[in-house]
Amino acid sequence: MKTFNDLEFKPHPSGIGGIVSRIKFDNGYGASIVQGPHTYGGEDGLYELAVLNSNGDLIYDTPITSDVEGYLSEAQVTDLLIKIQQL
């Protein structure tokens, strides 16, 4: 199972600061994890996560969440990554 430690962060391409990592899983799902001045919890060093479909698009209709999840610690990101991999 992939965890927070497997994520590779890069500067956010929007140019507004922050970092982003995208990861794909064998089951066709993926996740986008971001942290920055305009993300939920970013100013506190926390992360937000969105579930991605096989095309890399955000989706809101999984058992994991119906929205972006914010204010996440590294451990909470790992928990959600594991749940996505189990879909």
SVG drawing of the C-alpha trace seen along z (x, -y; Angstrom):
<svg xmlns="http://www.w3.org/2000/svg" viewBox="-21 -33 30 36">
<polyline fill="none" stroke="black" stroke-width="0.4" points="0.0,0.0 1.2,-3.5 1.4,-6.0 2.2,-9.6 5.9,-8.7 5.5,-7.5 4.3,-11.0 6.6,-13.1 5.8,-16.8 6.5,-19.5 5.9,-23.2 2.2,-23.9 2.0,-24.9 -0.5,-27.7 2.3,-30.0 0.6,-31.0 2.9,-28.9 2.5,-25.6 3.2,-22.0 1.3,-19.3 1.5,-15.5 -0.6,-13.3 -0.6,-9.5 -2.3,-6.8 -3.3,-3.4 -3.7,0.0 -7.4,-0.1 -7.8,-3.1 -8.3,-5.7 -5.8,-8.3 -5.4,-11.2 -4.2,-14.8 -2.6,-16.1 -1.9,-19.8 -0.6,-22.2 -0.3,-25.9 -1.5,-29.4 -4.9,-28.9 -5.6,-25.2 -7.8,-23.9 -5.3,-23.9 -2.2,-24.8 -1.4,-27.8 -1.2,-25.4 1.1,-22.9 -1.8,-20.6 -2.9,-19.1 -6.0,-18.7 -6.8,-15.6 -9.1,-15.0 -10.0,-11.6 -9.2,-11.3 -10.7,-9.0 -8.7,-7.1 -8.5,-10.2 -6.9,-12.2 -10.1,-14.3 -11.5,-15.1 -14.5,-13.0 -17.0,-13.5 -19.0,-10.3 -16.9,-7.8 -17.4,-6.2 -14.3,-8.1 -15.7,-11.6 -18.1,-13.8 -15.8,-16.8 -12.2,-17.8 -10.9,-16.7 -8.9,-19.4 -7.0,-20.0 -5.3,-16.6 -2.2,-15.5 0.3,-13.2 -1.3,-10.3 -4.8,-11.2 -3.5,-11.5 -2.1,-8.0 -5.4,-6.7 -7.3,-8.2 -4.7,-6.9 -5.2,-3.4 -9.0,-3.7 -8.7,-4.8 -6.5,-1.9 -9.1,0.5 -12.0,-0.8"/>
</svg>
